[in-house]
Amino acid sequence: MSRASFVILFLVVGGTVFGQTLSVYKSEISVEETTEILIEVIRENELIFFETVAHDKIALERGVEMDLTREVLFEDADLTTSLIQCQPTTALDLPLKVLVWEENEDVYIGFIDPKFMKKRFMLTNCEETVDEMGKLLIKVVVDTLKATRARG
């Protein structure tokens, strides 16, 4: 088993053990291009794009080199508002985040399934909103990967 396969297996299985599921997909193009397409998809779906956190650039400013790692923050205002109205503490895990990173010369795109919030925040009346957020993340990532394949 390759190191990358082991890492993905650990993240998916390990995440499930701790009540969180990390969904990871491989991109066929660079971190920069994948991130650019991800932001385009977010905007095309009329979602609110907040920012891209370039963790690798922040590390470099501190004299530490690391593989390219970009975190894209965005939201669907209706879903976010509905969830925060249901349980204000859920705002701690918002906005939605998708991570794009390079590891062993491969590029990955991933996110934590929002369903973990059901247990974390003891949600009882917001399950439908959380499920819709999960579907939205899947749609955004799948649409991004389709667009990367068209470019790659």
Secondary structure, DSSP 8 states (H G I E B T S, - for coil): --HHHHHHHHHHHHHHHTT--EEEEEESS-HHHHHHHHHHHHHHTT-EEEEEEEHHHHHHHTT-----EEEEEEE-HHHHHHHHHH-GGGGGG-SEEEEEEEETTEEEEEEE-TTHHHHHTT-SS-HHHHHHHHHHHHHHHHHHHHHHHHH-
